[in-house]
Amino acid sequence: MEKKSAGVIRLLDLVTNIYTSIAGLILCLITVIVFCDVILRKFFGSPTTWGFSVTILGMMWFVLLAMAHNIKEKDQITVTLLVSNLSEKTRTMLEIVTNILSLVFILVLGYYGFLYTLEAQRANITSTDLLSYPVWILRLAFPVGALLGFLQMLRIIVRDIVKLAHRQLPAKQSWIDNPYFIIPLFIILLVAGIVLLIKNPVAGTIILIFLVLFGGMPIAFGMGFIGVAGLFICYKGFVSLSLVPVHAEPMLTNFIMLAVPMFIFAGTILEKTKIGELIFDFSAKWVGFLPGGLAVATVMACAIFSAMTGVSMAVAATISLIAVEALSARGYPKELIYGSIGGGALGSFIPPSIGLVIYGYLTGTSVARLFLAASIPALIVVILYSLYVVLYSLRDPRMQKVREQSREQVSWKERFDSLKKTFPALLMPVIVLGGIYAGFFTPTEASSILVIYALILGVAYRKINLPKLVDMIKTSTLISSRMMIVAAGAIILTYFLTRLGVAQKLALSVVSLNAPNWAIFLALIVMYIILGMFFDGLSITIVTVPVLAPVLPSIGLDPHVFGVLLVMLVETAAITPPVGMNLFVIQSVSKDKLSIIAKGNLPFAIILILATLLVMFVPELALWLPGLLGV
């Protein structure tokens, strides 16, 4: 029996690995097609007639094919604030419950995705693009991806049950960590939240959101489950569940959202090829003479790298590997080291920003205009960070020795040598943003150019070989799939909230308050700061933006300004405990206490909040540049 089960598991893992490899190849193919389309259009005036259709088709397939691998490795975006403090036995029992809930969402997505596919096949529905193909080919990704994901999740549940049955897991003695207290409490609150959906859907939804997320359930499946439960209870039972794949499909087949996986691909290449080391060395040579020069260089390197990747965590991971050791060896205080890395990692804020791409998709706002709107506020934040580092270095007595070291002369020859060596990398944001604003390509097309340019740089700097390239493709595929599945789960929850009329009710409530706009602005900032303490930026954006967007005209807030404010607050969330993602990235490199890392990032979070208030009350800081360039 054991041999049979082991054989089944090996087969399941083999199929999962094949799925992941196919997903990686699809991501590469998408990148090449988009890049070639830009070249053919700009230089030959003859883009392909099939490129757009193939990339959209490939996007949904690669996201869903790679989902099973993330499930298998338990590599999902989760809130571990509470569950990480539980004993292994209690945590495992809780995971069994939350994984069963995840199974519900995966099953609904796969089953109704299968019916959605059959509907397209029987009705002979074809795509409306220039390349006409049967739509069932696209929709088949739902049942194919969900089936393997379901089996991998089921395998994890069975494995955990077997562990419990054999009493292989230790438990603590504390009553608060007793699984026979925690699990019934979780189930009682879950049932209460579901029952409350009938009486008060909004209150029930809020309870369920906090319950499943703090229970350690993967955010993607948690939000999807709540959306499914809400639709089932509040709207026509099983009939309403047929809409789950219908509303997930646009998120997974949108050309604007296609920029997300390709920006991640480019960021992964830059991280793996150690180009961040060149950028840090360049920054250190040019600003190292300042008080706290290497910390200023860290902020500067983070800003430059952010302008290349669009992903904050990638920036924090890359610069942490370089700066933590370099600054520690020169006697910099830990708090300043961690703050300059975590605060400086502004990848979701500095264009090209994935956060702004997603916001543009959700609101129908021009992504190019959003990039311009964020440019001056981003520059202000980087300058404020640098000024803080300099003032800190002048006032803190621990920096005396560091100040003496900063007086060591770096020759102009060394500076220009570092500039010469780094110049091709520094051109990257210039090419991408310049091309967007000059009208040569769209932000999505720019992301493909960024990938190709990053690969060329890696080869030129002799940092790429075949095994490393394969690893880059796999890493990019899994990270992209993970983020896009979160987006799909969140969009199901958002659809349920839209059906409840939450946006309209909120708009009416805001208008009826008769409160001054500045008070409403401040309330929004406080709300986002609180949400950011518990949820990741992607989830916050996708769930709140569709609800708040209709309210913006009534309070006189320009959607472009709000987009900039949103990504600034998301960056604040990334460096504030308990779930600041940049803090955990730094901790994984430094192995230091999270409390010390959070303490170092606190001044940078305050600066970011103050800068947010500045942009809110002086919106011209965001609107001047787009107006000047007529974008």
N, C-alpha and C positions, 0 to 999 in steps of 0.2 A: 504493500500500500504506500509506504514511504517513498519507494523508488518511483512509483507512478506519479505521485504528487510532485516529486522533485523534477521528473521529466516534464510535467505540465508547466511548472514554474520556469524551467529553462527555455521551453518553447515560447512562453509568454514574454520572457525577457528578450529572446531573439527577435520576435516580431516587433517588440517595442523599440529595440535598437535599429531595426530596419526602417520603421516609421520615422525615427529621429533622423536617420541618414537621408531619407527621402526629403524630409522637411528642410534639412540643411541645404540640399541640392536645389530645392525650390527657391529658397531665400537667395542663393547665389544667382540663379537664373533670373529672378525678378530684378535684382540689382543690375545685371548685365543688360537686360532688355530696356529698362528705364534709361540707363546711361546711353545705350546705342540710339534710342529714340531721340534723345537730346542732340546727339551728334548729327544724326540724319536730318533732323529738322533744321538745325542752325546752319549747317555747312552744305547740305545738299537739297534743302527745301522739300524733302520727301520722307516724312516719318512713316513708320510701319502702320498698317491699318489694323493690325492684330495685337500690337504691344500692350495697349491699355487693357484689353479683355483678358489676355493671358496673365498679366500681373495681378489683376483683381481675383481671377480664378485661383491663382497660385497662393495669394495671400491667405485666403480662408483655409485652404488645404494645409499649408505649412503650420499655421497656428494650431489647428485641431490635431494634426498628426503628432506634434511634439508634446501635446498635453499629457499623454500617458507616461512619458519619461519623467516629467516633473512630479507626477503623482507617485511613481515608483520610488523616486529618490526623496520623497517628502520635501521637495524643494518648492514650496509655495510661499506666497506672501501672507504672513499671519501675524497676529498680535500675541506676543508671548509674555506680556507683562505679568500676568497672574499664573498661567500654567507652568512657566519656567520655575516657579517656586514650589510646585507640588512634588510629592514623591513620585518615583517612576511608576509605581502601581496605580496611584490615583490619576496621574497624567495619562497613562495608557488606557484606563477605563473611560476617561473622559474623551480621549481620541476615538475610541470605538463608537461612542455615541455621536460625536460630531462627524465622523467619517460616514456613518449611516445616513446622516442628514445630507452630506455631500453626494452620496450615492443617489439620493432622491433627485437632486438637481441634474446630475449627469444622466440619469435614466430618462427624465423628462426631456432633456435636450436631445438625447439620442433617439428616443422612441418617436417623439413628435417631429424631430428632424427627418426620420425615416418616412413618416406619413407625408411630410412636406415634399420630400423627394419623389415619392410615388405620385403625388398630385401633379407635379411638374412633368413627370414622365407620361402619365396617362393623358394629360391635356396637351402634350407635345409643345410645351412652352419653350420658346427660344429666347436668347438674350437680345437686347435691343441695341447692342454695341455694333460697331462696324464689322466686327467678326461675330457672326451669328452662330451660336452653339446651343445644344440642348441644356437648359438650366439645371436639369437633374444632375448633371455632372458636377456642377458647383455644390448643390445642396447635399450630395452624397457624402460630403466631408463630415456632416453632422453625425450620421449614424456610424460611419467608419471610425472617426476619432473618438466618439463617445463610447463605443463598444470596448475598445482597448482600455480606455480610461476607467470604465466601469470595472473591468476585470482586474486591473491593477489595484484599484481602491478596495475591491472585494478581497483580494489577496492580502492586503495590509490588515484588513479587519480580522480575517481568519487567523493570520499569523499572531496578532495581538491577543486574540481569544485563546489560542493554544498556549501562549506564554503565561497567561493568567491561570489557565487550567493546570499547568505544571508548577505553578507557584514560583516562577523564576524571577519575579519582580519584588524588590524590597519596598516596604511602606514605612512612613514615619508614624510616630505614636500620637502626634498632636491631633486633637479632635477636629480642628479646622482643616486638616489634611486627610481626614478619614474618607476613603472613597464611598463608604456607605452613608456619608453625610453629603458629600459634594455631588455625587451623581443623582440621587433623588432630588436634591435642591435644584440642580440644573434642569432636570426633566419637568419638575413642577413649574418652574419659571417659564420653560418653553411652552408647556401646555397653556399656562396663563396668558402668555403673549399671543398665542394662536387664537385662544378664545376671545381675547380682547380685540382681535382684528374684526370680529363681528360687531361688537358694540362701538368701538372707537378705533378705526383702522390706523390712524396716524399714531396714536399712543401705543397700540400694539406693535406697529412697525418699529418704533423707536426702542421699545423693550427688546424686541427680537434682534435688532442690529447690535445693541450692546451685549446681549447675551451670547450670541453665536460667535461674535468676534473676540470677546474676552474669554470665551470658552476655548479659544485656540483653533477654531475652525478656519480653514483657508478662506481668505477674504473673498476670492472669486466665487467659490461655491456657497459661502455664507450669504452674500448679497443675492446670488441667484436663487438660493433656497427661499429666502424671505419673499422675493418677488413672486416665485412660484406659489408659495403658500398663500400670499395675499390675493393673487389672481384666482386661485382655486376657491378660496373661502368667500371672497367678495363679489366674484363675477362668474356665474354660470358653470362652476365646477370644472370638469375635465375639458369642456369646450374651450374655455379661456386659455388652457395650457397649450393649445395648438399655436398660439401667438408667440410662444417663447422663441422658437427658431426664426420666426418672421421678423422679430425685432432684434435678434442677435446678428442676423445676416448683414444688415446695413453697416453695423460697426466693424464687421470683419471683412467687408468688401469695399471700403471707402478709400479712394485714392489719396485723400489728405492724410488719413491715418496710416497709410503705407509708409509715410516718412518715419514713423516711430521705429519699426524694426530695422530700417536702414541706418538711422542715426545710432541706434544701439550697436549695429554691426560695425560702424565706423569707430565708435567709442571703444569697443572691444579690441579692435585692431591697434588703436593708438595705445591702449593700456598694455597689451601683450607685447608690443614691439619696443616698449621702454622709451618711447619718444618723450614721455613726461620727464625723463631724466635730463634730456637736452634742454627742455623748456625751463626746468628748475635751475640748471647751471647758467643758462642765459640770464634769467631773472636775478640770480644771486650776484653775478658779475656786474650787472648794471645798477642795482639798487642796494647792494650789500654794504655800501659805505654809510648808509643811514643808520641812526640808532635802531637797534633791533632789525638790522638789514636783512638777515636771512628769513625772519618772520614776514617782513614786507615782501621779500622775494617769493615766499610761499603763497601769500595772498595774490601776488601778481601772476605766479605760475598757475594757480587755480583758475584765475580769471581767463588767462589765455587758453588753458585746456578746456574750460567750460565753453568757450567760443568755438571749440572744435567738435565737441561731443554732444552737447545738449542733455546730458544725463549727470545729475549731481553725484550719485553714488559712484559712478565710474571715475569722476574727478577725485572724490575723496579717497577711493581705493588706490588710485595711481599715485597721487601726491603723498599719501600716508607712507607708502613703501619707500619713498625717497626722503621726505622731510623729517619724519620722526627720528630716524637715526642720525641724520646730519645735524639737526638742531640740538638734539640731546647731547651729542658729543661736544658741542661748543658751549654747553652750560645754560641753554635757554630753559626757563621754567616750563614745566609740563603744561600748565594751563594755557600759556601763550602758544605753545606748539599746537595743541589740540584745537584751540579756538581758531587759529589762522588757517588750519586745514578744513575743519568742519564749516566754519563760517564762509571761508573763501570758496568752497565748492558750490558755485552758483550755476551749475549746469542747467537747472530747470528755469533759470531766470535770464541768464545772458544768452542772446540769440546766437546760433539757432537753438531754440529751446523746445524740447518735446512737450513740456507743459503748455506752451503757447500754441503748439500744433493741435493738441487735443482740445484746448479751449476754442480755437478757431473752428474746429469741426463741430463742436457742440452748439456754438452760437451763430455759425454762418458768417463769422467775421473774417476779414482778410488776414491771413497769416503773415504775409509780407508787411502789412501795416502794423500788426502786433509786434513783429520783430523790431521795427523802427521805433515804435512807442516805448519798448523796453530798453532801448540803447542808452539813453541819457540817465534814467534812473539807475541802471546797472553800473554805469560809470561813477555815479555819485556814491553808490554803496561801496565800490572798490576803493575809492578815495577815502571815504570815512573809515573803512577798515584799516587802511594804511596809516592814517593819522592816529588812530587809536593805538596801533602797534608802536608807533614812534613815541607817543606820549607815555605809554606804559613803560617803554624801555628807558625813558628819561627819569621817570619817577621811582621805579622799583629798584631798590638797592641790590637785589640779586643780579641785576643786569650790568653792574659795574664792569665785571670781567669781560662780559660780552661786548660792551661798548669799546673797550680797549682793543679787542680783537677786530672790531669793525673798522678800526682806523688803518688796518693793514691795507696797503695800496694794491689795487688791481690796475695793471697798466691798460692804456687805451687799446694797445694791440690785442691784449687778452679779451677785452670787451668786443672788439670788432671781429676777432676770430670766432667768438661764441655766436655773434650775430650771423656771421657767414655760414656757420655750421647749422644753425637753427632756422635760418631764413626760409628754406623750403617749407618747413612745418608752420612757420608764422604766416605764410601766405594762405594757409588753408581757410581761416575764417574770412579773409579778404576775398578769395575766389568765390566762396559759397554765398556770402551776404552781398558782395558786389554783383554777382551774377543774378541774384534774385531781384535786387533793386534796379538793375539795368534792363530787366525784362528778358534775360537770356534763358532763364528756366524758373520753374515753380519751386517752392520749398521742398516738395516731394522729390522732384528731379534733382534738386541740390543735394539731397541726402545720398542719392546714388553716386553723384560725382564725388562726394566726400569719401564714400567707401573706396572707390577706385583710386582716388588721390592718396588715401591713407595706405592702401596696398602698395602703390608705387613708392611712397616714402619708405615703407618697411623694407622693400627690396633694395632701394637706394642706400639705406642705412645698414643693409645686411643684417636685418633683424628677423627675417622670415625664412622658415624652411617648411617643408611639407607637413611634418607632424604638428608644428605650431599653427599652420594655416588651418588644418583640420580641426584643431582645438578651438581656434577662433570662431570657425563656422558653427561648431556645435554649441559653444557658449552663447553666441549671439542668438542662435535659433531658440534655445531653451529660455533665455531671458525674455526675448521678444514674445514667445508664446505665453509665458507666465503673465506678462503685462497685458497682453491682448485678451487673455481669458478673464483677467480681473475686469477689464473694460466691458467685456460681454456680460459678465455677471452683474456688474453695476448698472448696465443699460436696462436689464430686465427689471431690476428694482426701481430704476428711474421711471420706466414705463408704468409700473404699478402705481407709483406716486403721482404720475401724470393723470392716470385714470381716476385717482381719488380727487383730483382738482386741487392738489396742494399748492401749485404755483399760483393759480387764480385766487385761492383763498388768502395766500400770503400777500399777494399784491393788494387785494382789497383791505387787508388788515393794516398794511403799511400806510396806504392812502388815508384810511380812517383815523390813524393815530394823530394826524396833524402835528407830528413832531418835526423839529427842524431837520434839514437834510444832514447836517453835521452829526446830529445825535444818532441818526440811522446808520451813517457811515461808521461811526465808532462802534455801534452795536454789531455791525457786520465783522469788523476787525476782531472784536472780542470773541465772537462766535467762531471764527476761523482759527484763532489762536487756541481756543479750547478744543475744537475738533482735531487740530493738528497735534495735540498732546496724546491723542489716542489712535488716530487713523493715519494711513499713509496718504501722500498728496494725490495720487492717481484716483483713489476711491473718493476722497473729498471732492475733487474736481468733477468727476462724472456724476456723482449723486446730487451735489448742490447747484451746479451751474444751470442745468435745465430748469430747476425750480426758481432760482433767483433771477435768471435772465429777463423774464417778463416784468420784473419789478423795477429794473434799472431806469427805464424812462420816467417812471413816476417819482423817482427821487433825484432825477437830474444827473445820473452818473453815466458818463460815456462808456459804451461797452469795451472800447480799447483800453481805457484807463482802468476799468474793472479787471480786465484780463491781466494787466501789469500788476495791479494790487494783489490779485489772486496768486500769481506765481511768486510774488515776494513773500506772501504769507505761507505758501507751501514750502518755500525755502526756510522760513522760520520754523515751521513744523519739523523739518529735517534735522534741526539741531536742538530741539527741545525735548527733554524726557517726558514721558517714559518710553515713547516709541520712535524717537528721532532716528531715522535710518542712518544718517551720516555718523551719528555717535557710535552705532554698532559696527559700522565699517572701520572706523578708527580703532575701536576696541579690538577688533579681530586682528589688526596689525600690531598694535602697541602692547596688547595683553594687559593693559592697565585697568584700574577700577573705573566703572562707568560714571561714578559720582565725580571723579576728578575730571574726566573728559567733559561731562555736562557743565561743571563749574567753569571750565575754560571757555566753553562756547556761549555761556550766558551773556557776557558783554556784547558779543557779536549778534546774538538774537535781539538784544535791546536796540542796538544800532539799526538792525534791519527793520524793527517795528517802527522806530522813529523815522526812518527813511520812507516807510510805507505811509505814515501819517503825512509826511511832507508831500508826497505825490498825490495823496488824496485831497489835500487842501490847496495844492498848487498843481492842478491837472495839466497845465501848460508844459510841465516838465516831460510829460509823456506825449502830448499832442503837437508840440512845436516842430519836431523833426519830420514826422509824417506830413504835416502841413507844408513845411518848407520844400520838401521833395515832391509834393503832389501825389503821394502814394495813397 
